[in-house]
Amino acid sequence: MTAILVDSNILLDIVAPDAAWSDWSSEALARALEESPLVINPLIYAEVSVRFASMTELDEQVPPNLFRREPLPYEAGFVAGKCFVEYRRRGGRLRSPMPDFYIGAHAQLAGYRLLTRDPKRYQSYFPKLVLISPA
């Protein structure tokens, strides 16, 4: 089965329980783990790291044997840049490419599904990307 790239919001909901999303994210992650290999990249790792004092603590909560670590492909940087240009053209105000563009590009280029609870931007800029998200 196709691997699943796990967005940082899913992991953060679990490691720093979010009252609104913790249950959904925990259940979705458990289902994903049963059906496919799970993947994270350096951006996801960085976003989740803010909740931990050390890499050891982070790796205990997001263990490498359950979450395959992959580098970001250079092609993802190119695609993320193009999506960022489109974002700015549509009125987006941020001045640098956002991690979501890199994450979406990584998942799309690798042929992965993306587990996220925030599908709006991914649907808009990566319409062919298969998302696992709340209905």
N, C-alpha and C positions, 0 to 999 in steps of 0.2 A: 504494500500500500504506500501511497505517496506520503512523504514526510510532512510534518506540520511545524511551521515556524510559529513559535509562541511569543506573542506580543508582550511587552513589559507590563502593560496594564493588568494582564491576567496574573502574572507572577506577583506584582505588587498588591493586588487584591488579596492574595493568599498570605504573603509574608507580613503584611501590615494590614490586618483584616479591615476591609471596607464594608461597613454595615449594609450598604445597598448592593454590593456586587460579590462579596466573598463566597456566598453559597453557589451562585451561578458559575463563577470562575473556577471554583474547586471541582464542581461536578463536570464542567466542560473539559478541564485539564485531565481528570481521571478517565473520562471517555476517550480523549485523544490518546492518552498513554496506552490504552488497551488496543487501539487500532493502528497506530503508526509510530515510527520513530519521531521524537521531538527534537527540535533544533532551536538554538539561539545564536545570535551573532554579537560582535563586540558592542554595538549600540544598545542592544537589549540588555546585555550584561552591565553596561555602564549605567543605564537608567535604573536598573534594579539595585545596583551597588550603593546608592545613596542611603539605603535603609540599614546598612551594615557597617560595623567598625573595621572589619578585616575581610580579606578575600577568603580566608578559611571559613568564617561564618557564612558568607555568601555561598560558597561551594557546598556547605552542609545543607543549605536550603534549596539550592539549585544544583544538584549533584551532576558532575560530568557523565556519570554512567547512565543518567536518565535524560539529560539534555545535551545532545551533541553540539559542540561548539564549532561554528564555521566562520571563516573570515568573510568579509564583504567582498564580492567580486567587483573589479573595476567597472565592469559593465553596469552594475547597480548604481555606481556613482554617476555615470553618464545619464542613465534613465532618471535617477532622482533629480539631477539638474534640470532635465527637460520638464519634469513634472513641476518643479519649483517655478520655472519660467511661466508655465501655464497657471499655476497658483497665483503668481503676482499679476498676471494678465487679468485674472478674474477678480482682482481686488484684494488679495491676501496682503497683509501688512508686514509679516516677518521678513527680515533682511537676509537670512541665511537658510540654506536647505534644512528642512526639519527632519529629525530622525524617522518620522513616519514614511517619508518619501523613500529613504534608503531601505527601510524594512519592507515596504511594499514592493520595491524594485527587486530586492533580494529574493523574496518569495516568488514573484512572477518569473524571474529569470531562471530560478532553480526548479520551477514547476511544483512548488510546494503549495499546500493550503496554508491559510493564515488564521490562527486562533486569536481573536481579538474581541473586546467588548465595545469597541469604538469603530464601527464599520464605515461611517460616513465618508471620511476622506479617502479611504482605500477604494470604496465603491466608485467614487467620483474620478479618481486619477488612475485606477487600475481596474477597469470594468471587467476584465477577463479573469481576474484573480478570484479563486474560490475561497470564500470566507466562511469561517465557523464563528458565528456571532449570535447575540440575542436576536430574537425575531422582532 
